Amino acid sequence: MTQLRSAGGELVTIPNSAITQVKNLTRSWSRANLSVNVAYDTDPVKAINVLRQVGEDLYNDPEWHDKMLAVPDVLGIDSLTHEGMTITIWIQTAPAQQWSVGRELRFRVRQP
């Protein structure tokens, strides 16, 4: 039997014979995948440039630099909805750092 703890705290018990696939989010490196929703009246070039600058600032911050393996990659606009557009960012991180790095980038994006 294998037991895993979910993000919500539940204990999940799985017979080993039922395990057919294993995914490891922390071996060698990890990646934070962020989606930032932007209103339609926002200039998309400006929004992408701001996100790139925030990512570079985070990468160059000595407190965060060792948790990141590269400057965040702002991929661009991935979807359009009636409310706005979604810009996707990928951040390659040290193992198991994707969650804290993602939270910090989101926090910094919201700063004036």
Backbone as XML, in Angstrom:
<?xml version="1.0"?>
<chain id="A" units="angstrom">
  <residue number="1" name="MET">
    <atom name="N" x="0.829" y="-1.182" z="0.000"/>
    <atom name="CA" x="0.000" y="0.000" z="0.000"/>
    <atom name="C" x="0.881" y="1.256" z="0.000"/>
  </residue>
  <residue number="2" name="THR">
    <atom name="N" x="0.420" y="2.245" z="-0.721"/>
    <atom name="CA" x="1.079" y="3.544" z="-0.749"/>
    <atom name="C" x="0.094" y="4.566" z="-0.223"/>
  </residue>
  <residue number="3" name="GLN">
    <atom name="N" x="0.580" y="5.448" z="0.648"/>
    <atom name="CA" x="-0.275" y="6.497" z="1.189"/>
    <atom name="C" x="0.292" y="7.854" z="0.794"/>
  </residue>
  <residue number="4" name="LEU">
    <atom name="N" x="-0.596" y="8.703" z="0.332"/>
    <atom name="CA" x="-0.244" y="10.061" z="-0.081"/>
    <atom name="C" x="-1.152" y="11.044" z="0.636"/>
  </residue>
  <residue number="5" name="ARG">
    <atom name="N" x="-0.644" y="12.228" z="0.889"/>
    <atom name="CA" x="-1.448" y="13.274" z="1.511"/>
    <atom name="C" x="-1.787" y="14.293" z="0.435"/>
  </residue>
  <residue number="6" name="SER">
    <atom name="N" x="-3.071" y="14.588" z="0.255"/>
    <atom name="CA" x="-3.496" y="15.565" z="-0.751"/>
    <atom name="C" x="-3.205" y="16.980" z="-0.261"/>
  </residue>
  <residue number="7" name="ALA">
    <atom name="N" x="-3.291" y="17.944" z="-1.165"/>
    <atom name="CA" x="-3.079" y="19.344" z="-0.790"/>
    <atom name="C" x="-4.099" y="19.796" z="0.240"/>
  </residue>
  <residue number="8" name="GLY">
    <atom name="N" x="-5.283" y="19.161" z="0.230"/>
    <atom name="CA" x="-6.322" y="19.496" z="1.196"/>
    <atom name="C" x="-6.173" y="18.782" z="2.525"/>
  </residue>
  <residue number="9" name="GLY">
    <atom name="N" x="-5.147" y="17.919" z="2.643"/>
    <atom name="CA" x="-4.888" y="17.239" z="3.902"/>
    <atom name="C" x="-5.457" y="15.831" z="3.997"/>
  </residue>
  <residue number="10" name="GLU">
    <atom name="N" x="-6.193" y="15.366" z="2.979"/>
    <atom name="CA" x="-6.778" y="14.032" z="3.034"/>
    <atom name="C" x="-5.691" y="12.984" z="2.828"/>
  </residue>
  <residue number="11" name="LEU">
    <atom name="N" x="-5.805" y="11.872" z="3.551"/>
    <atom name="CA" x="-4.887" y="10.756" z="3.382"/>
    <atom name="C" x="-5.483" y="9.809" z="2.354"/>
  </residue>
  <residue number="12" name="VAL">
    <atom name="N" x="-4.751" y="9.571" z="1.276"/>
    <atom name="CA" x="-5.215" y="8.703" z="0.195"/>
    <atom name="C" x="-4.382" y="7.426" z="0.239"/>
  </residue>
  <residue number="13" name="THR">
    <atom name="N" x="-5.059" y="6.280" z="0.314"/>
    <atom name="CA" x="-4.386" y="4.986" z="0.332"/>
    <atom name="C" x="-4.644" y="4.288" z="-0.993"/>
  </residue>
  <residue number="14" name="ILE">
    <atom name="N" x="-3.567" y="3.845" z="-1.641"/>
    <atom name="CA" x="-3.666" y="3.230" z="-2.965"/>
    <atom name="C" x="-2.921" y="1.894" z="-2.930"/>
  </residue>
  <residue number="15" name="PRO">
    <atom name="N" x="-3.551" y="0.825" z="-3.388"/>
    <atom name="CA" x="-2.806" y="-0.433" z="-3.503"/>
    <atom name="C" x="-1.690" y="-0.273" z="-4.541"/>
  </residue>
  <residue number="16" name="ASN">
    <atom name="N" x="-0.502" y="-0.765" z="-4.240"/>
    <atom name="CA" x="0.623" y="-0.622" z="-5.175"/>
    <atom name="C" x="0.303" y="-1.206" z="-6.544"/>
  </residue>
  <residue number="17" name="SER">
    <atom name="N" x="-0.513" y="-2.247" z="-6.590"/>
    <atom name="CA" x="-0.865" y="-2.864" z="-7.875"/>
    <atom name="C" x="-1.721" y="-1.944" z="-8.741"/>
  </residue>
  <residue number="18" name="ALA">
    <atom name="N" x="-2.325" y="-0.916" z="-8.136"/>
    <atom name="CA" x="-3.175" y="0.012" z="-8.882"/>
    <atom name="C" x="-2.388" y="1.203" z="-9.434"/>
  </residue>
  <residue number="19" name="ILE">
    <atom name="N" x="-1.137" y="1.344" z="-9.035"/>
    <atom name="CA" x="-0.325" y="2.467" z="-9.496"/>
    <atom name="C" x="0.232" y="2.133" z="-10.876"/>
  </residue>
  <residue number="20" name="THR">
    <atom name="N" x="-0.159" y="2.923" z="-11.868"/>
    <atom name="CA" x="0.311" y="2.693" z="-13.236"/>
    <atom name="C" x="1.162" y="3.844" z="-13.759"/>
  </residue>
  <residue number="21" name="GLN">
    <atom name="N" x="1.118" y="4.973" z="-13.076"/>
    <atom name="CA" x="1.874" y="6.132" z="-13.532"/>
    <atom name="C" x="2.288" y="6.950" z="-12.318"/>
  </residue>
  <residue number="22" name="VAL">
    <atom name="N" x="3.518" y="7.436" z="-12.331"/>
    <atom name="CA" x="4.026" y="8.266" z="-11.248"/>
    <atom name="C" x="4.550" y="9.558" z="-11.864"/>
  </residue>
  <residue number="23" name="LYS">
    <atom name="N" x="4.131" y="10.692" z="-11.302"/>
    <atom name="CA" x="4.613" y="11.994" z="-11.765"/>
    <atom name="C" x="5.393" y="12.636" z="-10.629"/>
  </residue>
  <residue number="24" name="ASN">
    <atom name="N" x="6.565" y="13.137" z="-10.944"/>
    <atom name="CA" x="7.415" y="13.764" z="-9.952"/>
    <atom name="C" x="7.569" y="15.236" z="-10.325"/>
  </residue>
  <residue number="25" name="LEU">
    <atom name="N" x="7.037" y="16.109" z="-9.474"/>
    <atom name="CA" x="7.096" y="17.549" z="-9.750"/>
    <atom name="C" x="8.336" y="18.215" z="-9.172"/>
  </residue>
  <residue number="26" name="THR">
    <atom name="N" x="9.217" y="17.431" z="-8.542"/>
    <atom name="CA" x="10.341" y="18.051" z="-7.852"/>
    <atom name="C" x="11.706" y="17.485" z="-8.224"/>
  </residue>
  <residue number="27" name="ARG">
    <atom name="N" x="11.800" y="16.552" z="-9.125"/>
    <atom name="CA" x="13.100" y="15.972" z="-9.477"/>
    <atom name="C" x="13.834" y="16.885" z="-10.473"/>
  </residue>
  <residue number="28" name="SER">
    <atom name="N" x="15.064" y="17.201" z="-10.190"/>
    <atom name="CA" x="15.954" y="18.030" z="-11.013"/>
    <atom name="C" x="15.526" y="19.495" z="-11.060"/>
  </residue>
  <residue number="29" name="TRP">
    <atom name="N" x="14.310" y="19.760" z="-11.492"/>
    <atom name="CA" x="13.788" y="21.128" z="-11.535"/>
    <atom name="C" x="12.264" y="21.071" z="-11.535"/>
  </residue>
  <residue number="30" name="SER">
    <atom name="N" x="11.658" y="22.192" z="-11.259"/>
    <atom name="CA" x="10.200" y="22.306" z="-11.259"/>
    <atom name="C" x="9.821" y="23.511" z="-12.101"/>
  </residue>
  <residue number="31" name="ARG">
    <atom name="N" x="8.525" y="23.669" z="-12.344"/>
    <atom name="CA" x="8.082" y="24.841" z="-13.100"/>
    <atom name="C" x="6.794" y="25.376" z="-12.507"/>
  </residue>
  <residue number="32" name="ALA">
    <atom name="N" x="6.779" y="26.679" z="-12.287"/>
    <atom name="CA" x="5.554" y="27.374" z="-11.902"/>
    <atom name="C" x="4.883" y="27.837" z="-13.187"/>
  </residue>
  <residue number="33" name="ASN">
    <atom name="N" x="3.622" y="27.502" z="-13.349"/>
    <atom name="CA" x="2.834" y="27.923" z="-14.509"/>
    <atom name="C" x="1.815" y="28.941" z="-14.022"/>
  </residue>
  <residue number="34" name="LEU">
    <atom name="N" x="1.932" y="30.163" z="-14.461"/>
    <atom name="CA" x="1.034" y="31.214" z="-14.010"/>
    <atom name="C" x="0.199" y="31.736" z="-15.160"/>
  </residue>
  <residue number="35" name="SER">
    <atom name="N" x="-1.049" y="32.046" z="-14.855"/>
    <atom name="CA" x="-1.958" y="32.691" z="-15.800"/>
    <atom name="C" x="-2.385" y="34.010" z="-15.185"/>
  </residue>
  <residue number="36" name="VAL">
    <atom name="N" x="-2.153" y="35.091" z="-15.908"/>
    <atom name="CA" x="-2.514" y="36.424" z="-15.425"/>
    <atom name="C" x="-3.617" y="36.959" z="-16.322"/>
  </residue>
  <residue number="37" name="ASN">
    <atom name="N" x="-4.765" y="37.244" z="-15.720"/>
    <atom name="CA" x="-5.892" y="37.800" z="-16.470"/>
    <atom name="C" x="-5.763" y="39.315" z="-16.530"/>
  </residue>
  <residue number="38" name="VAL">
    <atom name="N" x="-5.937" y="39.860" z="-17.723"/>
    <atom name="CA" x="-5.773" y="41.291" z="-17.961"/>
    <atom name="C" x="-7.021" y="41.808" z="-18.673"/>
  </residue>
  <residue number="39" name="ALA">
    <atom name="N" x="-7.516" y="42.967" z="-18.248"/>
    <atom name="CA" x="-8.713" y="43.554" z="-18.858"/>
    <atom name="C" x="-8.437" y="43.963" z="-20.306"/>
  </residue>
  <residue number="40" name="TYR">
    <atom name="N" x="-9.504" y="43.961" z="-21.122"/>
    <atom name="CA" x="-9.360" y="44.308" z="-22.542"/>
    <atom name="C" x="-8.827" y="45.713" z="-22.774"/>
  </residue>
  <residue number="41" name="ASP">
    <atom name="N" x="-9.127" y="46.637" z="-21.871"/>
    <atom name="CA" x="-8.683" y="48.009" z="-22.105"/>
    <atom name="C" x="-7.210" y="48.225" z="-21.746"/>
  </residue>
  <residue number="42" name="THR">
    <atom name="N" x="-6.518" y="47.155" z="-21.352"/>
    <atom name="CA" x="-5.089" y="47.229" z="-21.060"/>
    <atom name="C" x="-4.297" y="46.996" z="-22.347"/>
  </residue>
  <residue number="43" name="ASP">
    <atom name="N" x="-3.287" y="47.804" z="-22.563"/>
    <atom name="CA" x="-2.405" y="47.626" z="-23.720"/>
    <atom name="C" x="-1.640" y="46.311" z="-23.527"/>
  </residue>
  <residue number="44" name="PRO">
    <atom name="N" x="-1.825" y="45.321" z="-24.407"/>
    <atom name="CA" x="-1.177" y="44.022" z="-24.205"/>
    <atom name="C" x="0.352" y="44.091" z="-24.228"/>
  </residue>
  <residue number="45" name="VAL">
    <atom name="N" x="0.917" y="44.955" z="-25.039"/>
    <atom name="CA" x="2.378" y="45.092" z="-25.088"/>
    <atom name="C" x="2.890" y="45.611" z="-23.751"/>
  </residue>
  <residue number="46" name="LYS">
    <atom name="N" x="2.195" y="46.605" z="-23.200"/>
    <atom name="CA" x="2.594" y="47.153" z="-21.905"/>
    <atom name="C" x="2.460" y="46.093" z="-20.813"/>
  </residue>
  <residue number="47" name="ALA">
    <atom name="N" x="1.357" y="45.332" z="-20.827"/>
    <atom name="CA" x="1.143" y="44.294" z="-19.818"/>
    <atom name="C" x="2.258" y="43.251" z="-19.875"/>
  </residue>
  <residue number="48" name="ILE">
    <atom name="N" x="2.604" y="42.805" z="-21.069"/>
    <atom name="CA" x="3.670" y="41.809" z="-21.226"/>
    <atom name="C" x="5.003" y="42.378" z="-20.760"/>
  </residue>
  <residue number="49" name="ASN">
    <atom name="N" x="5.282" y="43.629" z="-21.095"/>
    <atom name="CA" x="6.536" y="44.258" z="-20.665"/>
    <atom name="C" x="6.605" y="44.399" z="-19.150"/>
  </residue>
  <residue number="50" name="VAL">
    <atom name="N" x="5.492" y="44.761" z="-18.523"/>
    <atom name="CA" x="5.459" y="44.867" z="-17.059"/>
    <atom name="C" x="5.719" y="43.502" z="-16.434"/>
  </residue>
  <residue number="51" name="LEU">
    <atom name="N" x="5.070" y="42.454" z="-16.949"/>
    <atom name="CA" x="5.277" y="41.110" z="-16.408"/>
    <atom name="C" x="6.725" y="40.662" z="-16.594"/>
  </residue>
  <residue number="52" name="ARG">
    <atom name="N" x="7.318" y="40.974" z="-17.723"/>
    <atom name="CA" x="8.734" y="40.632" z="-17.939"/>
    <atom name="C" x="9.630" y="41.347" z="-16.934"/>
  </residue>
  <residue number="53" name="GLN">
    <atom name="N" x="9.350" y="42.630" z="-16.694"/>
    <atom name="CA" x="10.168" y="43.399" z="-15.755"/>
    <atom name="C" x="10.025" y="42.863" z="-14.332"/>
  </residue>
  <residue number="54" name="VAL">
    <atom name="N" x="8.797" y="42.553" z="-13.931"/>
    <atom name="CA" x="8.574" y="41.992" z="-12.593"/>
    <atom name="C" x="9.318" y="40.661" z="-12.467"/>
  </residue>
  <residue number="55" name="GLY">
    <atom name="N" x="9.267" y="39.839" z="-13.511"/>
    <atom name="CA" x="9.980" y="38.564" z="-13.495"/>
    <atom name="C" x="11.487" y="38.738" z="-13.387"/>
  </residue>
  <residue number="56" name="GLU">
    <atom name="N" x="12.031" y="39.686" z="-14.136"/>
    <atom name="CA" x="13.468" y="39.952" z="-14.074"/>
    <atom name="C" x="13.866" y="40.473" z="-12.701"/>
  </residue>
  <residue number="57" name="ASP">
    <atom name="N" x="13.040" y="41.361" z="-12.133"/>
    <atom name="CA" x="13.327" y="41.888" z="-10.798"/>
    <atom name="C" x="13.338" y="40.761" z="-9.763"/>
  </residue>
  <residue number="58" name="LEU">
    <atom name="N" x="12.385" y="39.850" z="-9.866"/>
    <atom name="CA" x="12.332" y="38.721" z="-8.936"/>
    <atom name="C" x="13.575" y="37.846" z="-9.106"/>
  </residue>
  <residue number="59" name="TYR">
    <atom name="N" x="13.937" y="37.552" z="-10.337"/>
    <atom name="CA" x="15.110" y="36.714" z="-10.606"/>
    <atom name="C" x="16.392" y="37.360" z="-10.073"/>
  </residue>
  <residue number="60" name="ASN">
    <atom name="N" x="16.487" y="38.668" z="-10.160"/>
    <atom name="CA" x="17.684" y="39.382" z="-9.712"/>
    <atom name="C" x="17.694" y="39.682" z="-8.221"/>
  </residue>
  <residue number="61" name="ASP">
    <atom name="N" x="16.609" y="39.392" z="-7.526"/>
    <atom name="CA" x="16.538" y="39.590" z="-6.080"/>
    <atom name="C" x="17.350" y="38.478" z="-5.405"/>
  </residue>
  <residue number="62" name="PRO">
    <atom name="N" x="18.386" y="38.829" z="-4.624"/>
    <atom name="CA" x="19.230" y="37.800" z="-4.003"/>
    <atom name="C" x="18.448" y="36.794" z="-3.155"/>
  </residue>
  <residue number="63" name="GLU">
    <atom name="N" x="17.354" y="37.233" z="-2.572"/>
    <atom name="CA" x="16.547" y="36.328" z="-1.740"/>
    <atom name="C" x="15.866" y="35.240" z="-2.574"/>
  </residue>
  <residue number="64" name="TRP">
    <atom name="N" x="15.605" y="35.511" z="-3.843"/>
    <atom name="CA" x="14.861" y="34.585" z="-4.705"/>
    <atom name="C" x="15.701" y="33.958" z="-5.810"/>
  </residue>
  <residue number="65" name="HIS">
    <atom name="N" x="16.847" y="34.523" z="-6.110"/>
    <atom name="CA" x="17.645" y="34.086" z="-7.265"/>
    <atom name="C" x="17.972" y="32.585" z="-7.243"/>
  </residue>
  <residue number="66" name="ASP">
    <atom name="N" x="18.373" y="32.062" z="-6.100"/>
    <atom name="CA" x="18.759" y="30.648" z="-6.023"/>
    <atom name="C" x="17.571" y="29.698" z="-6.128"/>
  </residue>
  <residue number="67" name="LYS">
    <atom name="N" x="16.366" y="30.218" z="-6.000"/>
    <atom name="CA" x="15.163" y="29.386" z="-6.124"/>
    <atom name="C" x="14.690" y="29.292" z="-7.574"/>
  </residue>
  <residue number="68" name="MET">
    <atom name="N" x="15.287" y="30.103" z="-8.436"/>
    <atom name="CA" x="14.884" y="30.155" z="-9.844"/>
    <atom name="C" x="16.065" y="29.759" z="-10.722"/>
  </residue>
  <residue number="69" name="LEU">
    <atom name="N" x="15.811" y="28.973" z="-11.757"/>
    <atom name="CA" x="16.884" y="28.525" z="-12.642"/>
    <atom name="C" x="17.056" y="29.425" z="-13.857"/>
  </residue>
  <residue number="70" name="ALA">
    <atom name="N" x="16.079" y="30.278" z="-14.112"/>
    <atom name="CA" x="16.143" y="31.188" z="-15.260"/>
    <atom name="C" x="15.162" y="32.332" z="-15.039"/>
  </residue>
  <residue number="71" name="VAL">
    <atom name="N" x="15.340" y="33.382" z="-15.811"/>
    <atom name="CA" x="14.383" y="34.491" z="-15.794"/>
    <atom name="C" x="13.029" y="33.946" z="-16.247"/>
  </residue>
  <residue number="72" name="PRO">
    <atom name="N" x="11.935" y="34.346" z="-15.602"/>
    <atom name="CA" x="10.613" y="33.873" z="-16.029"/>
    <atom name="C" x="10.365" y="34.143" z="-17.511"/>
  </residue>
  <residue number="73" name="ASP">
    <atom name="N" x="9.703" y="33.193" z="-18.143"/>
    <atom name="CA" x="9.398" y="33.272" z="-19.571"/>
    <atom name="C" x="7.940" y="33.702" z="-19.741"/>
  </residue>
  <residue number="74" name="VAL">
    <atom name="N" x="7.736" y="34.943" z="-20.164"/>
    <atom name="CA" x="6.385" y="35.436" z="-20.430"/>
    <atom name="C" x="6.042" y="34.984" z="-21.844"/>
  </residue>
  <residue number="75" name="LEU">
    <atom name="N" x="5.167" y="33.986" z="-21.943"/>
    <atom name="CA" x="4.881" y="33.368" z="-23.238"/>
    <atom name="C" x="4.022" y="34.244" z="-24.133"/>
  </residue>
  <residue number="76" name="GLY">
    <atom name="N" x="3.143" y="35.041" z="-23.525"/>
    <atom name="CA" x="2.256" y="35.896" z="-24.308"/>
    <atom name="C" x="0.800" y="35.612" z="-24.011"/>
  </residue>
  <residue number="77" name="ILE">
    <atom name="N" x="-0.068" y="36.113" z="-24.872"/>
    <atom name="CA" x="-1.517" y="35.966" z="-24.689"/>
    <atom name="C" x="-1.923" y="34.566" z="-25.123"/>
  </residue>
  <residue number="78" name="ASP">
    <atom name="N" x="-2.486" y="33.813" z="-24.193"/>
    <atom name="CA" x="-2.895" y="32.437" z="-24.485"/>
    <atom name="C" x="-4.380" y="32.280" z="-24.719"/>
  </residue>
  <residue number="79" name="SER">
    <atom name="N" x="-5.169" y="33.220" z="-24.226"/>
    <atom name="CA" x="-6.607" y="33.102" z="-24.479"/>
    <atom name="C" x="-7.271" y="34.466" z="-24.381"/>
  </residue>
  <residue number="80" name="LEU">
    <atom name="N" x="-8.412" y="34.552" z="-25.032"/>
    <atom name="CA" x="-9.248" y="35.752" z="-25.004"/>
    <atom name="C" x="-10.636" y="35.339" z="-24.547"/>
  </residue>
  <residue number="81" name="THR">
    <atom name="N" x="-11.208" y="36.144" z="-23.668"/>
    <atom name="CA" x="-12.580" y="35.913" z="-23.225"/>
    <atom name="C" x="-13.339" y="37.221" z="-23.350"/>
  </residue>
  <residue number="82" name="HIS">
    <atom name="N" x="-14.616" y="37.196" z="-23.010"/>
    <atom name="CA" x="-15.399" y="38.431" z="-23.067"/>
    <atom name="C" x="-14.943" y="39.433" z="-22.007"/>
  </residue>
  <residue number="83" name="GLU">
    <atom name="N" x="-14.189" y="38.970" z="-20.991"/>
    <atom name="CA" x="-13.722" y="39.856" z="-19.929"/>
    <atom name="C" x="-12.319" y="40.400" z="-20.163"/>
  </residue>
  <residue number="84" name="GLY">
    <atom name="N" x="-11.522" y="39.719" z="-20.984"/>
    <atom name="CA" x="-10.155" y="40.169" z="-21.192"/>
    <atom name="C" x="-9.294" y="39.106" z="-21.825"/>
  </residue>
  <residue number="85" name="MET">
    <atom name="N" x="-8.021" y="39.141" z="-21.491"/>
    <atom name="CA" x="-7.062" y="38.201" z="-22.067"/>
    <atom name="C" x="-6.250" y="37.563" z="-20.946"/>
  </residue>
  <residue number="86" name="THR">
    <atom name="N" x="-5.708" y="36.393" z="-21.225"/>
    <atom name="CA" x="-4.885" y="35.680" z="-20.255"/>
    <atom name="C" x="-3.465" y="35.578" z="-20.793"/>
  </residue>
  <residue number="87" name="ILE">
    <atom name="N" x="-2.522" y="36.044" z="-19.987"/>
    <atom name="CA" x="-1.105" y="35.973" z="-20.335"/>
    <atom name="C" x="-0.484" y="34.864" z="-19.491"/>
  </residue>
  <residue number="88" name="THR">
    <atom name="N" x="0.276" y="33.989" z="-20.144"/>
    <atom name="CA" x="0.884" y="32.852" z="-19.459"/>
    <atom name="C" x="2.366" y="33.099" z="-19.211"/>
  </residue>
  <residue number="89" name="ILE">
    <atom name="N" x="2.802" y="32.703" z="-18.011"/>
    <atom name="CA" x="4.201" y="32.835" z="-17.605"/>
    <atom name="C" x="4.679" y="31.473" z="-17.106"/>
  </residue>
  <residue number="90" name="TRP">
    <atom name="N" x="5.845" y="31.061" z="-17.545"/>
    <atom name="CA" x="6.493" y="29.858" z="-17.027"/>
    <atom name="C" x="7.744" y="30.282" z="-16.280"/>
  </residue>
  <residue number="91" name="ILE">
    <atom name="N" x="7.939" y="29.679" z="-15.101"/>
    <atom name="CA" x="9.141" y="29.958" z="-14.317"/>
    <atom name="C" x="9.795" y="28.627" z="-13.962"/>
  </residue>
  <residue number="92" name="GLN">
    <atom name="N" x="10.982" y="28.387" z="-14.476"/>
    <atom name="CA" x="11.712" y="27.171" z="-14.119"/>
    <atom name="C" x="12.389" y="27.422" z="-12.773"/>
  </residue>
  <residue number="93" name="THR">
    <atom name="N" x="12.128" y="26.528" z="-11.818"/>
    <atom name="CA" x="12.604" y="26.731" z="-10.454"/>
    <atom name="C" x="13.441" y="25.550" z="-9.976"/>
  </residue>
  <residue number="94" name="ALA">
    <atom name="N" x="14.107" y="25.774" z="-8.857"/>
    <atom name="CA" x="14.764" y="24.673" z="-8.160"/>
    <atom name="C" x="13.670" y="23.705" z="-7.697"/>
  </residue>
  <residue number="95" name="PRO">
    <atom name="N" x="14.018" y="22.451" z="-7.439"/>
    <atom name="CA" x="13.012" y="21.473" z="-7.028"/>
    <atom name="C" x="12.172" y="21.954" z="-5.840"/>
  </residue>
  <residue number="96" name="ALA">
    <atom name="N" x="10.861" y="21.797" z="-5.974"/>
    <atom name="CA" x="9.868" y="22.104" z="-4.934"/>
    <atom name="C" x="9.733" y="23.597" z="-4.615"/>
  </residue>
  <residue number="97" name="GLN">
    <atom name="N" x="10.307" y="24.458" z="-5.425"/>
    <atom name="CA" x="10.203" y="25.900" z="-5.180"/>
    <atom name="C" x="9.141" y="26.569" z="-6.040"/>
  </residue>
  <residue number="98" name="GLN">
    <atom name="N" x="8.468" y="25.806" z="-6.907"/>
    <atom name="CA" x="7.518" y="26.406" z="-7.839"/>
    <atom name="C" x="6.372" y="27.123" z="-7.133"/>
  </residue>
  <residue number="99" name="TRP">
    <atom name="N" x="5.934" y="26.613" z="-6.002"/>
    <atom name="CA" x="4.791" y="27.216" z="-5.325"/>
    <atom name="C" x="5.168" y="28.545" z="-4.674"/>
  </residue>
  <residue number="100" name="SER">
    <atom name="N" x="6.295" y="28.584" z="-3.956"/>
    <atom name="CA" x="6.684" y="29.841" z="-3.306"/>
    <atom name="C" x="7.083" y="30.898" z="-4.334"/>
  </residue>
  <residue number="101" name="VAL">
    <atom name="N" x="7.784" y="30.502" z="-5.386"/>
    <atom name="CA" x="8.172" y="31.463" z="-6.428"/>
    <atom name="C" x="6.931" y="32.000" z="-7.138"/>
  </residue>
  <residue number="102" name="GLY">
    <atom name="N" x="5.986" y="31.129" z="-7.445"/>
    <atom name="CA" x="4.744" y="31.564" z="-8.083"/>
    <atom name="C" x="3.970" y="32.547" z="-7.224"/>
  </residue>
  <residue number="103" name="ARG">
    <atom name="N" x="3.879" y="32.247" z="-5.922"/>
    <atom name="CA" x="3.177" y="33.167" z="-5.014"/>
    <atom name="C" x="3.861" y="34.524" z="-4.966"/>
  </residue>
  <residue number="104" name="GLU">
    <atom name="N" x="5.197" y="34.520" z="-4.914"/>
    <atom name="CA" x="5.927" y="35.788" z="-4.840"/>
    <atom name="C" x="5.753" y="36.605" z="-6.116"/>
  </residue>
  <residue number="105" name="LEU">
    <atom name="N" x="5.788" y="35.958" z="-7.265"/>
    <atom name="CA" x="5.586" y="36.704" z="-8.514"/>
    <atom name="C" x="4.180" y="37.293" z="-8.561"/>
  </residue>
  <residue number="106" name="ARG">
    <atom name="N" x="3.172" y="36.512" z="-8.182"/>
    <atom name="CA" x="1.794" y="37.041" z="-8.153"/>
    <atom name="C" x="1.694" y="38.235" z="-7.207"/>
  </residue>
  <residue number="107" name="PHE">
    <atom name="N" x="2.343" y="38.133" z="-6.047"/>
    <atom name="CA" x="2.331" y="39.233" z="-5.080"/>
    <atom name="C" x="2.950" y="40.488" z="-5.692"/>
  </residue>
  <residue number="108" name="ARG">
    <atom name="N" x="4.083" y="40.325" z="-6.337"/>
    <atom name="CA" x="4.776" y="41.479" z="-6.919"/>
    <atom name="C" x="4.006" y="42.090" z="-8.087"/>
  </residue>
  <residue number="109" name="VAL">
    <atom name="N" x="3.304" y="41.279" z="-8.840"/>
    <atom name="CA" x="2.494" y="41.806" z="-9.946"/>
    <atom name="C" x="1.423" y="42.742" z="-9.403"/>
  </residue>
  <residue number="110" name="ARG">
    <atom name="N" x="0.908" y="42.460" z="-8.221"/>
    <atom name="CA" x="-0.165" y="43.272" z="-7.637"/>
    <atom name="C" x="0.340" y="44.531" z="-6.941"/>
  </residue>
  <residue number="111" name="GLN">
    <atom name="N" x="1.649" y="44.682" z="-6.793"/>
    <atom name="CA" x="2.198" y="45.870" z="-6.137"/>
    <atom name="C" x="2.115" y="47.069" z="-7.076"/>
  </residue>
  <residue number="112" name="PRO">
    <atom name="N" x="1.823" y="48.251" z="-6.507"/>
    <atom name="CA" x="1.735" y="49.459" z="-7.351"/>
    <atom name="C" x="3.076" y="49.869" z="-7.929"/>
  </residue>
</chain>
